[in-house]
Amino acid sequence: MFLGFDLIDTLKSFSLSFFWVAIVAMGFSISNQRQPASIHEDSLNKPWRPIPSQRITPSQANTLFSVVTVMGLVYSGLFGGLGPYLIQLAATYMYNDLGGAQGHHVIRDFLNAVGMTSWVFGCIDVAAGPGFHFTSADLIPSAVLAAAITTTIAIQDFRDFDGDRECGRATLPIAIGQGYARVLIAVSILSWSFGVVILLGSGLVSALTGLGTLIAMRLLFLRTRSADKITMEFWYGWFATLPLVLL
């Protein structure tokens, strides 16, 4: 009986969090593809996307983004995660509409970190249910998570290097060169992977440090565009493991 209730509650929390993340991800994806600079970049790096392939117009994308934004506000108001949703919405606006994605790589990476950290805490807020509130004790984990993302998210820029250079984006690999950028990000990932585990004494040592080591080695020794795409997928797994260690 109690197991059944626990299972139902768990499935409910998971479902609510899943749909919250899905709405947020959909909104960001639309926003990230509808501006002229993004359309030009996608025509070089990702021509199969809806706007470059002419399956949808920028005007239609703007309308769809407005609809999804309202959905997100209503959903967050009903089920939780409103604060994180508003934070990621602001970060998305600065990133896509105010040119943060085209600006200095530090600004670009920081806005990515703010948005992704908000996703994590919004997901937690929705899953925890009514009555849950974040406390001052959550500030340190959120700051560590944001810092870890800020100093490693440039890993995504290797796969799009040629298109980003053509568009004039100031990504880290373009700013300091691919070789130096690979070493810098590899060191950052290893530092966070081992540093966080050592400080917290987490039982997830093998997952976080193992993934971190794998990603660092791939960055340094596997440098083709196809390899960089796979390395980025491993980074997503590393990013998903990090909150489990911190929170």
Order of alpha helices (4+ residues) and beta strands (2+ residues): alpha-alpha-alpha-alpha-alpha-alpha-alpha-alpha-alpha-alpha-alpha
